Amino acid sequence: MITAIDTNILIDILEPDPVFGQASKQVLRQCLQEGSVIACEVVWAEVVTAYSNKKNQVVDILNRIGIEYSPMPLEAALEAAACWFAFRKKNKVRDRIVADFLVGGHALILGDRLLTRDRGFYREYFKGLKVISP
């Protein structure tokens, strides 16, 4: 089982978030027991940016946790683009950025599921993507 992970779960754990931290940690632990956990370059960049003064430490922590760096193939980027286009066509309010779609495209193509707290958005725009949440 390959689980792609979203930035919000990793931030929950690294902070630790008082509301979501424990639940995110537990579900991540379960995903690691069931297989591998991957994160695309967008997730790695967002997490490291949140802790830019501790870049090497964050990379080391993610590696120790078992988060695998998984570059995005062209097919995933194109899937993200199609979903991004559909979103922009449907919504006047631009409350989403392309990074969200890249995470979804990566998960859809390379993962069996996506671990995120943002399940409604991903379920709406990435049909066929199994979404799990703490």
Backbone bond lengths (Angstrom), bond angles and torsions (degrees), N, CA, C in turn:
res aa  C-N    CA-C-N  psi(-1)  N-CA   C-N-CA  omega(-1)  CA-C   N-CA-C  phi
1 M - - - 1.460 - - 1.532 107.71 -
2 I 1.313 116.20 126.93 1.464 121.74 177.67 1.521 108.33 -109.54
3 T 1.321 115.69 121.71 1.457 121.91 178.43 1.520 108.51 -109.44
4 A 1.316 116.44 122.58 1.463 120.94 169.88 1.523 106.54 -85.49
5 I 1.316 116.27 145.41 1.465 120.18 -176.27 1.522 110.44 -120.52
6 D 1.318 115.43 142.39 1.456 122.63 178.89 1.534 109.64 -94.17
7 T 1.292 115.18 156.95 1.466 122.65 -177.70 1.523 112.32 -55.89
8 N 1.327 117.45 -41.51 1.469 119.58 -173.87 1.526 112.39 -59.53
9 I 1.311 118.10 -33.59 1.466 120.86 179.48 1.528 110.16 -67.55
10 L 1.324 116.47 -44.49 1.471 119.86 -179.63 1.523 111.89 -66.12
11 I 1.318 117.27 -39.08 1.470 120.64 177.33 1.525 109.71 -65.23
12 D 1.348 117.10 -40.01 1.474 120.70 176.14 1.524 111.03 -53.00
13 I 1.320 115.52 -43.24 1.462 121.44 -175.28 1.523 111.74 -77.96
14 L 1.315 117.42 -41.44 1.463 120.82 -176.32 1.525 112.95 -72.95
15 E 1.324 117.91 -28.33 1.468 119.86 -176.23 1.537 113.39 -64.06
16 P 1.242 128.07 -51.73 1.466 130.48 -19.26 1.524 110.91 -74.86
17 D 1.305 115.42 143.29 1.450 121.65 179.76 1.525 109.20 -72.32
18 P 1.349 118.54 128.98 1.466 120.83 -176.90 1.531 113.62 -66.92
19 V 1.318 118.03 -25.02 1.461 121.07 -178.73 1.530 111.29 -92.88
20 F 1.333 117.10 -47.44 1.462 120.91 -171.75 1.529 114.40 -107.22
21 G 1.312 118.19 -10.51 1.457 121.68 -172.81 1.519 115.02 -54.98
22 Q 1.304 117.44 -52.82 1.473 120.87 -177.60 1.514 112.16 -64.70
23 A 1.328 116.19 -45.24 1.466 119.83 -179.36 1.526 111.08 -63.95
24 S 1.324 116.86 -40.96 1.465 120.66 178.48 1.523 110.71 -64.36
25 K 1.314 116.27 -40.58 1.467 120.96 178.70 1.533 111.15 -63.02
26 Q 1.316 116.39 -42.58 1.463 120.54 -178.87 1.526 111.79 -65.51
27 V 1.315 117.37 -44.78 1.459 119.08 -178.20 1.537 110.60 -71.39
28 L 1.323 117.97 -33.52 1.464 120.09 174.62 1.525 110.14 -63.85
29 R 1.307 117.30 -43.59 1.462 121.03 178.30 1.527 110.48 -58.11
30 Q 1.322 116.60 -42.88 1.463 121.41 178.53 1.528 110.20 -62.70
31 C 1.319 117.76 -43.68 1.475 121.44 179.66 1.523 111.03 -62.29
32 L 1.325 117.29 -40.08 1.465 121.18 178.75 1.529 111.06 -65.61
33 Q 1.322 117.00 -34.11 1.461 120.65 177.85 1.531 111.42 -70.91
34 E 1.313 116.59 -27.71 1.465 121.51 -177.12 1.527 112.97 -89.58
35 G 1.321 118.20 -9.13 1.467 120.43 -178.02 1.512 111.72 162.84
36 S 1.310 115.89 -146.27 1.461 120.10 -178.40 1.528 110.34 -102.22
37 V 1.329 114.80 156.35 1.463 121.91 177.29 1.519 107.35 -121.55
38 I 1.330 115.11 124.58 1.460 120.77 -177.42 1.524 110.51 -117.56
39 A 1.322 114.63 153.51 1.466 120.99 175.32 1.522 108.01 -138.77
40 C 1.312 115.66 134.04 1.461 119.97 179.58 1.526 109.69 -78.25
41 E 1.318 114.93 173.08 1.455 120.91 -176.96 1.528 112.25 -60.93
42 V 1.332 117.76 -28.45 1.464 120.65 177.95 1.526 110.13 -64.11
43 V 1.316 116.47 -46.67 1.470 120.77 -179.63 1.527 110.16 -64.13
44 W 1.330 116.92 -46.22 1.472 119.70 178.13 1.522 110.41 -57.87
45 A 1.328 117.60 -44.88 1.464 121.08 -178.56 1.526 111.37 -64.76
46 E 1.333 117.25 -42.52 1.463 119.70 -179.59 1.523 111.55 -65.61
47 V 1.315 117.18 -42.53 1.470 120.21 -179.52 1.528 110.40 -66.76
48 V 1.309 117.42 -47.21 1.471 120.19 -178.84 1.530 110.09 -64.31
49 T 1.325 118.20 -36.95 1.463 121.46 177.96 1.524 111.08 -61.44
50 A 1.322 116.70 -37.87 1.468 120.43 179.22 1.528 112.05 -63.50
51 Y 1.326 115.83 -22.94 1.467 121.13 -178.93 1.528 109.95 -128.60
52 S 1.327 116.34 44.24 1.466 121.41 -170.44 1.524 114.18 -56.81
53 N 1.300 117.59 -29.28 1.464 119.70 179.24 1.535 112.10 -77.14
54 K 1.335 116.66 -6.68 1.465 121.48 -179.47 1.525 110.64 -130.08
55 K 1.328 117.16 38.19 1.463 122.94 -173.00 1.530 112.71 -52.11
56 N 1.320 118.12 -51.77 1.464 120.65 -176.95 1.524 111.77 -65.08
57 Q 1.314 116.76 -35.98 1.464 120.38 178.39 1.529 111.34 -66.40
58 V 1.321 116.06 -40.47 1.467 120.19 179.75 1.523 110.15 -65.72
59 V 1.314 117.43 -44.20 1.464 120.86 178.13 1.525 109.85 -59.83
60 D 1.325 116.35 -43.86 1.464 120.27 178.93 1.531 111.03 -62.17
61 I 1.318 117.52 -42.75 1.466 121.46 179.57 1.526 110.58 -63.28
62 L 1.322 117.04 -45.54 1.467 119.69 179.84 1.522 110.97 -61.88
63 N 1.315 116.48 -40.25 1.467 120.12 177.07 1.524 111.22 -63.82
64 R 1.333 117.17 -43.39 1.473 120.57 -179.87 1.522 111.85 -65.95
65 I 1.331 116.13 -36.59 1.469 119.92 177.29 1.528 109.97 -62.92
66 G 1.320 115.88 -35.26 1.456 120.35 -178.79 1.518 113.39 112.56
67 I 1.321 116.86 17.32 1.454 121.09 178.16 1.526 108.30 -80.81
68 E 1.306 116.48 121.48 1.461 121.41 -178.54 1.527 110.33 -94.08
69 Y 1.327 116.01 134.56 1.461 121.18 173.86 1.520 107.84 -73.24
70 S 1.316 116.23 126.65 1.465 121.21 -175.64 1.523 109.29 -133.39
71 P 1.332 116.94 99.99 1.468 119.56 -179.11 1.523 112.30 -62.56
72 M 1.302 114.70 151.35 1.451 121.54 -176.54 1.531 111.48 -84.15
73 P 1.323 116.74 124.77 1.464 118.82 174.88 1.535 110.40 -78.65
74 L 1.303 116.19 163.57 1.460 121.88 -179.63 1.526 111.60 -55.04
75 E 1.313 117.72 -42.07 1.465 121.46 -179.21 1.535 111.53 -56.64
76 A 1.318 116.87 -39.30 1.467 121.05 179.44 1.527 110.81 -69.37
77 A 1.322 116.87 -40.92 1.467 120.51 178.45 1.526 110.84 -63.91
78 L 1.320 116.32 -39.12 1.462 119.86 179.12 1.526 111.48 -69.11
79 E 1.320 117.37 -37.01 1.467 121.15 174.88 1.528 110.04 -62.83
80 A 1.323 116.41 -43.67 1.464 121.51 177.36 1.522 110.56 -60.12
81 A 1.319 116.92 -43.09 1.462 121.21 -179.84 1.526 111.20 -62.04
82 A 1.322 116.98 -41.94 1.463 120.53 179.94 1.531 110.81 -63.78
83 C 1.312 116.59 -42.52 1.469 120.70 179.33 1.529 111.31 -69.55
84 W 1.313 116.75 -38.36 1.472 122.54 177.34 1.528 109.25 -62.03
85 F 1.331 117.34 -43.52 1.455 121.96 178.11 1.526 110.74 -61.07
86 A 1.335 116.93 -46.32 1.465 121.25 179.10 1.525 111.09 -60.86
87 F 1.322 116.58 -41.21 1.466 121.12 179.02 1.527 110.44 -63.13
88 R 1.324 117.25 -48.30 1.467 121.37 -177.40 1.523 111.34 -64.65
89 K 1.316 116.50 -33.70 1.462 121.05 178.91 1.531 110.58 -69.52
90 K 1.318 116.49 -36.53 1.470 122.54 -175.19 1.529 112.82 -84.29
91 N 1.339 118.04 -33.64 1.467 121.48 -170.10 1.523 112.91 -111.30
92 K 1.313 114.28 130.00 1.472 119.93 174.03 1.521 110.10 -78.41
93 V 1.327 115.50 -36.30 1.465 120.86 179.28 1.523 107.69 -82.20
94 R 1.307 116.22 127.26 1.471 121.66 -177.49 1.527 109.50 -99.68
95 D 1.335 116.16 66.82 1.462 120.88 -177.77 1.521 112.93 -89.71
96 R 1.310 116.71 7.56 1.470 122.36 177.67 1.517 109.13 -122.90
97 I 1.314 114.78 147.64 1.457 119.71 176.63 1.520 109.04 -113.23
98 V 1.300 116.85 161.69 1.459 121.23 -175.37 1.530 111.66 -59.48
99 A 1.317 118.48 -28.07 1.471 121.21 179.33 1.527 111.09 -57.20
100 D 1.324 118.15 -39.13 1.465 121.25 178.19 1.527 110.83 -59.55
101 F 1.309 116.04 -40.09 1.458 121.26 -179.06 1.526 111.34 -72.49
102 L 1.316 117.28 -34.70 1.462 120.51 177.02 1.525 110.70 -64.95
103 V 1.320 117.13 -41.08 1.470 121.05 176.58 1.527 109.72 -60.65
104 G 1.320 116.88 -44.69 1.464 120.85 179.23 1.519 112.92 -65.29
105 G 1.326 116.92 -43.09 1.459 120.24 178.83 1.515 111.99 -62.62
106 H 1.325 116.08 -41.92 1.464 121.74 177.66 1.531 110.26 -60.87
107 A 1.327 116.58 -47.31 1.472 121.08 -179.01 1.523 111.09 -63.22
108 L 1.318 116.87 -41.50 1.463 120.70 -178.17 1.523 111.77 -64.12
109 I 1.322 117.12 -40.56 1.459 120.93 -175.05 1.532 112.16 -84.87
110 L 1.334 118.21 -39.96 1.463 120.50 -172.98 1.525 115.22 -105.03
111 G 1.308 117.04 -15.76 1.461 119.38 -176.49 1.517 112.30 -110.80
112 D 1.326 114.02 167.26 1.459 120.61 171.94 1.520 110.58 -91.77
113 R 1.343 114.94 -18.18 1.458 120.75 -178.03 1.525 108.77 -165.24
114 L 1.338 115.57 166.84 1.464 122.48 177.65 1.516 108.70 -122.33
115 L 1.328 115.67 129.73 1.462 122.24 174.62 1.522 107.77 -97.37
116 T 1.324 116.32 114.93 1.456 122.70 -176.70 1.515 110.21 -156.16
117 R 1.325 116.23 160.06 1.463 120.06 170.88 1.525 110.76 -92.68
118 D 1.316 116.78 -4.89 1.459 122.45 -174.68 1.529 110.73 -102.90
119 R 1.317 116.25 50.57 1.457 120.53 -169.47 1.527 114.58 -66.52
120 G 1.312 118.97 -35.53 1.464 120.58 -177.85 1.513 112.73 -61.49
121 F 1.313 116.70 -45.25 1.461 121.85 179.60 1.525 110.73 -61.07
122 Y 1.323 117.05 -49.87 1.465 119.76 -177.30 1.518 112.15 -66.64
123 R 1.308 117.56 -36.07 1.471 119.65 178.18 1.520 111.40 -66.92
124 E 1.312 115.80 -35.23 1.466 119.47 -178.88 1.525 112.28 -70.34
125 Y 1.316 117.11 -42.69 1.462 119.83 -172.44 1.525 114.82 -99.61
126 F 1.305 118.36 -16.44 1.467 121.04 -179.18 1.526 109.33 -120.68
127 K 1.326 114.41 74.21 1.458 121.11 -179.50 1.527 109.00 -59.06
128 G 1.298 116.41 134.59 1.458 120.88 179.79 1.522 113.66 93.43
129 L 1.323 116.85 -10.84 1.462 120.51 178.27 1.523 108.86 -85.38
130 K 1.313 116.64 122.08 1.468 120.16 175.87 1.526 107.12 -77.28
131 V 1.304 116.27 127.70 1.463 122.37 -178.02 1.516 108.55 -117.16
132 I 1.337 115.43 128.82 1.462 120.22 174.12 1.516 108.16 -119.12
133 S 1.312 114.75 152.98 1.455 120.56 -174.26 1.526 109.34 -146.08
134 P 1.349 115.47 149.15 1.473 117.61 177.47 1.528 111.08 -67.57
